[in-house]
Amino acid sequence: MVVFNLAYTAPINRPGQSPLTREQVWAGLQHKTHHPSDFVPVIAHCEVVSETEEDGVPTVTRLVTFREGKGPRPDGGTVKEVCKHYPPVRADFFQENGTKVANYISQGPSGEPDDLFLTYVFEWRHPSVEAGSEQDAKLDAQHKATARTSVETSIETIRKLVGEGKI
């Protein structure tokens, strides 16, 4: 079994861009919970099964269907995910195979309202992959690329949704 623990951080507001606020980015992460295919192209469909509050933590349980050859299973398929929101800075996603993804909105060193960063922390679990194998090396490279793309695409998608007045 191999477990990949990776994180990627990117600035939310780059020079020359109209700045996004923390509230807009948080609204984007909430939108991502309900409409993940807007953010993650390998997701074909999402069905929200329940929205509850567990110990004061807003929790969404959803069934996410991945495109064939994508996602945690080679055949695509549907995966149950539990999403926990910790407003206004963190959203955690838990898959039934033990995979975890955390999304963080953090303040930059200047303390200015538009000095914001988005970090995704991944814990990908592959029980059937042998450490040191060719598949291990392939997945390592794939996950590193996915980590970066996930953060950058999320920022772009939130910026687009704000521009369209959807959040």
N, C-alpha and C positions, 0 to 999 in steps of 0.2 A: 504494500500500500504506500502511496505517496500523498503528501499533503503539501500544497503550494500556498505559502503565506506571502502575499504581495500587497503593496500599497502604491498609489500614484496620487500626486497632488498637482493641481494647476491653478493659476490665478483665474478668478472669475471675470474680473474687469481688466482688460489689457488697454494700453494706450490707444486712443483713437476710437474706442468703443463707447457707446452709450452705457453708462454704468447700471448694473443690476443691483437691487437692494437685497439685503438678507431676507426680507419678507418675500420678495419675488422668487428668490432661489428656493426658499423653503416651500412656497406654493408649488414650485416646479417639482420638488422631490415628492410632494403629496400627489401631484398629478401622475408622476412616474409610478407610484404604487398602484393606481387604478388603471393606468393606460401605459403599461411598460413597452408595448410595441412601438410607441412614438419615440422611445429612447433606445431600444435594443432591437435591431433589425432581425435577429435570429428568433425573436418571439413572434409567433403567428397569432396567438389569441390569449386573452386573459379573462377569466371569470372570477369576480369577487364573490366569495362564498359567505363571508361574514365580516362585520365590522363591530368590534366590541371594545371594551376598556378593561384591561387586566392590571389590577393594582395601580390604577391611575394612568396607565400607559395605553394610548390609542393603538389598537391592534387590528390589522386587516389580514384575513386568511383568503388566499386566492389560489386558483388553479391556472397555471401558466403552461401553455402548449408551445413547445419549441419546434422549429422547422426541422425536417429530417436531416440528420447528420450534424445537428447543432445542439447545444445545451449539454446537460449533465449525462444524457444517455445517447449512445450512437444512433439510435433510431428516432431521435427527436422525442416525441411523446409529451405527456402531461405530467407536471410536477407540482406538488402542493408546496406553497410557500407561505410562511407567516412573516408579516411585516410589522415592525414595532416602530412607532414614531416618538421621538423625544424632542418636541418643539423647543426652540426653533433651529436646532443645530444637527440633529442626528436621526437617521433612519436605518434600521437594521433589518436584514432580510435573511431568513433561515429556510433552507431546503430540507426535505425529509432525509436526504443522504448525509446530512451533517455539514454541507457546504454553507458558509456564512459570508455575507457581504454587508459592510457598514458604509454609509455615506455620511460624511461630516462637512458642515459649513464652518469654516474657522476664520477668525479675525486675523488680519495681517499685522506686521510689527508697527506700522504707522498709527494704528488705532483709528484711522479715518473710516467713515461708514462704508465707503466703496472699496476699501482694501480687504478683499475677501478671497478665500481660497476654498476649493472643493477637493476633498480627499475621499477616495474609495479604498477600503481595506478589504481584501479578499482572502478567504480561507477555502480553497478548492480541494475537495477530497476525491481521490481516485483509488478505491479499494482493490481494483483488479490490476493496477499497474505496478510493476516491480521497480523499486528504486535502482537507479543507475542504468536502466534499460533505454533502448532507442526511443520507445514511447514516452518515457519520462522526460528525455531531452526535448522531444517534439512538443509535449504539453507545456514544458517550462517556457519555451519560446513563444508558444501560442498565448499562454496566459499573460506573459509580460506585455505583449502587444494589445491584448484585450483590455488589460487594466488601463493603459494609456488612452486607448480609443474610447472606452466607456466614460471616462471623466470628460474628455474633450467633447465628445458627442453630446453628453448631458448638458454641458454649459451651452453649446450651440443650440440645442433643442429648447432649453429654457428661454434663451434670448429670442428665439423665433416665436415661441408661444406668447411671450410678453409683447413682442412687436405686433402680433396678430390680435392682441387684446384678449387672449384666452386665459391668461393668468395675470 
